[in-house]
Amino acid sequence: MRIFLFIGLLFVLASTIDSFLHAAGVSFSLDLVKPFCQRRGFIINEVKWTKGAIFTIGSLSVLMGFLGRNLPLTAYGYYQAVVAMSTITLPLIVGIMGLKTNKLSFFTFSISLIFTWGLLTYCTKLDRYIIFFISMTVATLVYFISHYIFNKGFATVHRTANTTRHSLHTPSGKGFARTLTSWLVAPASWPKSAQKKVYDYGSEPFLFSLFFVCIPPLILLNTIQSYSAIYIPFIAYTIGIILVTGLMLKINWPGSLRSYFDLYWFMTLTYCLPFFGGLLFMVNPQSTSAMLGFCLYLLIFMICVDWQTFITLSSLGITASLIVYRVLSGHFWPVVEFNMGWNFAITLVTVVITGFFFSRKKELYNLSQVKKAKLYAGSI
């Protein structure tokens, strides 16, 4: 049985490596070499260039593996994060969120990050993880400042199923104050806002309720390291069960309360995902299961709501979990080992990028369904 499992893992690994190599070779030949040669009037054989790129990238990967076979796994993760962050992460995320991107913004972010990282690495004696954090912060600031200067504001792209609309936003203090006031001073409009978001994005309260009933107990069993630490997650989970029971009993809600169901849906998501997951990780900061569970909850949250709602409610839920942790334990922050914190940061970034892909795809699909419904309604 172990032999079959080992063979299956080898096949999975080989398939993954082949996919990465093929994607890299095709992207190199079609996105870099072909446009460069076309602008100069040259015709290339795309198949030969792709084969050569795959062979070269594979050979370099094998050579790097042999030369760096004595490096610890944390070093591999560190340099992988530097390369990934310096090329695609921020431009990819802001592009999915709706900010207009181009080649200039891509190169601005990459060059500023690599320059800052190299300067701090060779000119200072700071820890490499601190250097990475400073480099990401500087590159992010440079990216947004350059985007604002080049576009004379924040240029956004509003995409639907069949159309793309560009707009330019110039932030001001009055506009921010007006938006903040509309959120905080007019709670009577919250149910209607929740209904509109659910109408545009959709909701699956029953499936989410089944998820919360079945999955968190498995994570709890692998998370709790002592009986003294079990009562806080258990009480929080019990409250979550009560909340999702209200979701499953949607058809039994009185007619006078039906208009508040969508608002209750967002409140339940906020409690059961960012709040419960954050509290579970803070109570057990050295548990890998708690860390992976928190990232899983955030991924589910991103799939359930649009990205604006995700950022707002996840910030609210995590802040609430920090306050509860402070009240119960007397500490402002949980004590997390450095390796666990680094692994958590990398996993969280990966989950956020993956979640944005899924959430954006779902948003476009729901927009197309709403448009079709409006067309059908107009034809009747």
N, C-alpha and C positions, 0 to 999 in steps of 0.2 A: 504493500500500500504506500509506503514512504517513497518507493522508487517512482510510482506513478505520479505522486504529488510533486516530486522533484522534477520529473520530466515536464509536467504541466507548467510549473513555475519557469522552467527554461524556455518553453514555447512562448509564454506570456512575455518574458523579458526580451526574447529575440524579436517578437512582433513589435514591442514598444520601441526598441532600438531601430528597427527597420523603418518604422513610421517617422521617427525623428530625423533619421538620415535622409529619407526620401523628401520630407517637407523642407529640410534645409537645402538640399540640392536643387529642387525645383524653384524654391524662392530665390536662391542665388542666381540661377540662370535666367529666370523670367523677370524678376523684379530689379535686378542690378545689371547683369551683363547685357541682356537684350535691349532695354531702353538706352543704355550707354552707347551701344553699337548702332542702334537705329538713328540716333541723333547725328551720327557721323557717317551715315550712309553705308554701313557694313551689314552684311547678312551672315548670321551665325546658324550653326546646327544646334538647336536647342537640346536635342537628345544627347549628343556627345558632351555638351557643356554640363548637362545635368549629371551624366554618369561620372564625368571627371570630378565634379564638385562633391558627389557622394563619396567617391573613392578617397579624395583628398581629406575631406572632413572626418571620415572614418579612420583613416590612417593617423591623422593628428590626434584624434581621441584616444586611440590605442597607445600612441607614443606618450601622451600626457598621463595616461593611466599607469604606464610602466615607470615613468620618471617620478610620479607622485605617489607611488604605492606605499611609501612610509608615512604619508601625511595622515593625521587623524581625521575621522569623519567630520568633526566640527570645522576643520579647515576647508574640506570640500564644500560643506554647506555655506561657509562664509564667502568663498570666492564665487560660488554659484549665485549667491544672493547679490553680490556686487555686479556681476555681469548682467543678471536679469533685471535688477533695479535700474541699471544704467542704460538700458536699451528700450524697454517696453512698458514698464509698470505704470508710471504716472501718466504718460500720454495715452496709454490704453484705457486707464480708469476714467480720466476726465473726458475722453472721447465717448465712452459708453454713457457717461452721465450727461452728455449733451454739449460739452464745450467744443468749439471748433478747433480742429487740429490740422497741422500741415507739416511739411518736412522741416521748416525752420524751427517750429516748436520742439520737434523730436530731437534735432541736433543741438538745440540750445540746452535742453535738459541733460542729454547724454554728455556733452562736452563739459558742462559746468560740474556735473557729478564726478566724472573721471578726473578732471583737473583738481577739484577740491580733495578728492580721495588720495590722489598721488602726492599732492603737496603736503597734506597732513601725515601721510604714511612715511615719507622720506625726510620730513623736516621737523617732526615732533616725536615724542615718545609716548603719546597717548595710546590707550588700549585700542585694538583694531575695531572692536565693536562700537566704541565711542566715536572713532573716526568715521565709521560707516553711518552712524546716526547723524553726525554733524554734516556729512557730505549730502545725505538725503535731504536734510532740512534746507541747506543752502541751495541745492539744485531745484527744490520745489519752489522756494521763494523766487529764484531767478526765472523759473518757467512762468509763473503767474505774472510777475512784473513785466517780462518781455512780451507776454501775450497781451497784456493791457496796453503797453506802449505801441506795439505794432498795429493793433486793431482799434486803438483809441477807445477802448472799452472792452468788456467781456463779450466776445462773439459766441453765440450759442447756435446750435442746430436742432431744430424740432423735426424729428423724423416720425412719419406714420407708415402705414403699410405701403403706400404708393407715392408719397410726396415727401419732399425735404424743404424746409423753410428756415432761412437764416434770419437772425435778429441780433441786435447790438444793445448791450445793457451797460449803462454807466452808473455805478452805485453812488448813492448819496445818503447823507444822514437822515433826511426827511423820509426817503423811501423806506429805509430800514426801520425807522421808528413807526411808520404807518403799518408796515407788515407785522411787526412785533405787537403793536397795539391790537390789530385785528385778530391775532391769535389769542392774546391773553385777556383782553377786555370783553370779547364777544363770545363767551362759551356757548351761548344759545345757537350759534352757527356751526358748532362742532358736529352735531348729528348730520346736518346736510352735507358738510364737507366730507364726512366719512362715507355717506351714501354715494357721493359723486366718485370718490376714489375706488370704492368697491365696484361701482358701475363700470368704470374705465378699466380696472385691473382684474376684477373678479375675486372670488374668495371660495375656500373649501373648508368650512368650519368643521364638518363631520370627519373628514379625513385627517385634519390636524388634531382633532380630539383623540382619534385612535392612535395617532403617533405619540401624543403626550402620555396617553395611558400605558402604552406598551414599551417605549424606548427608554425613558428616564430611569425606570427601576433597574434595567440592566446596567446602565452607567453608574447608578448609585451603588450597586453591589460590588463593582470593581473599583470604586472610588474611595469609599469609607475605609480609613486605616485604623480607626479606633472607635470604640463604642461611645466615647465621650463626644465625638464629632458627628454623630449620626442624627441627633435630634433636630438641629437647625435645617439641614436639607430635607429631612422627613416632614417637618411642619410646613416648609415652603412647598414641597411637592403635594401635600394634602390640600393646601389652599388652591394650588393649580388644578387639581382634580375637580374641586368644587366649581371653579371657573369654567373649565371645559365642559362640565356637565350642562351648564347653561347654554353652551353652543350646541350640544347634541339635542337639546330640548327646544330648538328654535320653533318648531311647529306648534308648541304649547304656549308660546309667549302670548300674553294678552294683546289685543289689537292696539291699545293705547301705548304699549311699549315697543311695538314693532319698529317704529322709526329710530329707536335707540340701539337696535341690534348691531348695526354696522360699527357704531362707536364702541359697543361692548366687545366686538370682534377685535378691534385694534388694541383695546385695553388688555384683553386676555393674551394676545400675542406678545405684548410688551412685558407682561408679568412672566409668562411661561417660557419665553426664550431668552432675551438679554438679561432680565432680572434674575430668573432662577439659575440660568447657566453661569452668570457672573458670580452669584452668591456661592454656588457649588464650587467653583474654582477658587474663590477666596478662602473658603473654609478648608479646602484641601489643595493648597498651592503646589505641592510636590507630586501630585497624582497626574500621570499622563492621561488617564481616562477622563479626569475632570477637565483637563485642557482640551482634549479632542472633543469632549461633549459640548463644551462652550462654543468651539468653532463650528460644530455641527448645528447647534441651535441658531447661530448667526446665519449660517447658510440657508437653513429652512426659513428664517425670517426674511432674508432677501428674496427668496422665491415667492413668499406670500404677499409681499407689498412692493410698491415702487421704491426707487432708490431715495427719493426725497423723504418719504415716510420712514424708510429704514434708518437713514441717518438721524432723523429727529427722535424717533421712538427708541432706537437702540442707545443713543446718548442718554435719554431720559431713564431707561431701564438700568443701564450700567451705573449711572450716578446714584440711583436709588439703592442699588445693591451695595455700593460703597458706603452709603450712609447707614444702611442696616448693619453692615459688617462693623462699622465704627462703633455703633451703639452696643452691639452684642459682644464684641471682642475687646474694645478699648484701643484698638490700633487703627491708624489711618490706612495703612497698606498691608497686604499680606506679605510675608517673607518668602520670596521666590528665589530659588537657586539660579545662577546666571545661565547655565546651559538650558534649564527649563524655560527661562524667560526668552532666550534666543530662539529656541524651537517653537515656542508659542507665537512669537512675532512672525516668523517665517510661515508657519501654518496659517496664521490669521490672514496674512497678505494673500496667500494662495487661495484661501477660502473666499475672501472678498472678491478677488478677480473672477473666480469661477461663478460665484453667486451673481455678480453683475452681468455676466454672459447670459445666465439662465433668466434672470429677471428682465433684462432688456428684450430677449426673445419672446418671453411671455407677454410683455407689455405690447409689443408690436402685434402679436397674435390677437390679443383682446381688442386692440384698436381696430383691426380688420374685421373682427366679428361684430363689433358695434356698428361699424360703417355698413356692413351687409344688412344688419337688422334695420337700420334707418332706411336703406334703399328698398328693402322689402316692404317696410311700413308705408313708404311713399307711393309704392306701386299698387297698393290695395285700394 
